[in-house]
Amino acid sequence: MIQTITGNPDYIQQFKNKKATFMLAMSNTATANIVGITQAGIPGSIYLTPVLDGEFIATGEVRSMPDVAETPKGVPTPALITRGVHLLAPFSHIELLDLGLEVQPKGDDITIHHHGIHPSQSIAEGANIDAQALFEKGLAFGKTYVCKDDYLILGESVPSGTTTATATALALGYDAKVLFSSSFKEVPNTIRQEIINKALENVKGKTDLFEILGSVADNMLIFNAGFVLGVGERFPVVLAGGTQMACVLLVVNSLRGLTPNDLFSEQENESFAGLTPLTKGQAQDLPLRDVALCTTKWVAEDNKSDIKALLEMLDFPINAYYADFDFALSNHPALKLYDEGEAKEGVGAGGALMYGVLHGLSKEEMTRQVEGFLG
């Protein structure tokens, strides 16, 4: 049930029956406030989407609103998939990563890592992120974070994140205009392209990568690029997501093209002297050999995006997979919308499904568990 997108088909099998920590990176960008740009949540309360996702993943409850987030068309959050897998094959630990939230998840029973990060602004006017400082926070967190399990599954919840990811990839010079997915079945290309064009105009002529990222990206992309570089080879990391997580790797790819002096302070350089720029063909010079990506079938087979093409733009090899899971066994109308393309990924769903399969869960078991949340 696990299909290979790129890389070694056997790599993922090392995690069979192994225990993982699940971490959800949550962030707000004011880009999501643009009318029509996203359907990842409740209109007028999109900013609550990552908070509701985090609460539900960690506790099985939503505490900041009466019910779980769903799109205007009635598609429930993919957090149901991730939580459903956890109930059947529990993650050893569930942790949340606050990368700039408007409001905090409720409850002292939730493990949250705070880094003093504020929500980013709309990329139409300039995201106003201190990208180098944010990257260094991610780098430091990666160096010091202790994974208590065999590996870490890192998901994300960032409404309008595919728009900021598209702008980021284009601003960094990748030919990726039509490669990113969307929370919509029919991508709102007119609105999306207008915002991306404004973002790209704001960085026209700029060459400093951190200056570019600080204007067109979101906090999740920059912080997590630093995080995976900081982790290095201390423990494996599975990026649980679709084209947004592919963009994290594109950011890593671009930043690793700089010299260590460009990337790190003098003190950091003492610890990271081994992180030399990577060129094509240097497949063995990794601190990324223990990073993989897992997404959903809905992303992998989406005819309006191309995650494989994004990953093939990297100058280093990446093992990427998807769980061959859909809701064909369900008659629930809300879940059938996933199979119709109205939702594709998010909240670590692809990585969670992979974890479930590696722990012997069947498609029917996972389907019935998710259905149980909807009554």
Number of C-alpha atoms within 10 A of each C-alpha: 13 19 16 19 21 18 15 13 14 9 14 20 11 9 16 14 14 15 19 23 19 27 27 25 26 24 28 32 26 20 24 23 19 14 11 13 24 25 22 29 25 17 16 9 11 23 24 23 24 30 28 27 29 32 23 22 27 23 14 17 16 20 16 16 12 9 11 22 27 19 19 12 11 15 20 22 24 25 27 23 25 27 26 27 26 23 12 15 19 18 22 14 17 20 18 24 21 26 26 22 21 14 13 16 22 14 10 7 8 16 14 18 14 11 14 10 16 16 21 26 22 23 28 21 16 22 25 18 24 16 23 20 13 25 26 21 21 25 24 18 20 21 18 11 12 11 16 13 16 14 19 22 24 26 29 30 26 27 28 25 29 22 26 31 28 27 29 29 26 18 26 20 10 16 14 20 13 11 18 25 28 30 23 17 16 10 16 14 14 11 14 21 16 11 22 25 15 16 26 21 14 18 18 10 9 11 11 10 18 21 16 24 27 24 28 33 33 34 32 29 30 29 26 28 26 25 23 26 23 23 25 20 15 15 15 22 25 25 28 34 28 32 26 28 28 30 26 22 27 24 24 21 20 18 21 19 15 15 14 20 12 15 20 18 12 11 8 15 15 11 11 17 12 11 18 14 15 20 14 9 10 12 14 11 15 17 16 21 17 19 23 22 26 34 33 29 21 24 25 24 14 18 11 15 19 19 25 18 16 20 24 15 16 20 18 20 22 22 21 26 28 26 26 18 22 17 20 14 12 15 10 13 10 17 23 18 18 20 16 12 19 22 25 28 29 28 29 31 29 32 30 30 29 27 28 26 22 20 18 13 16 12 19 13 14 24 20 14 17 21 18 11 14 12 6
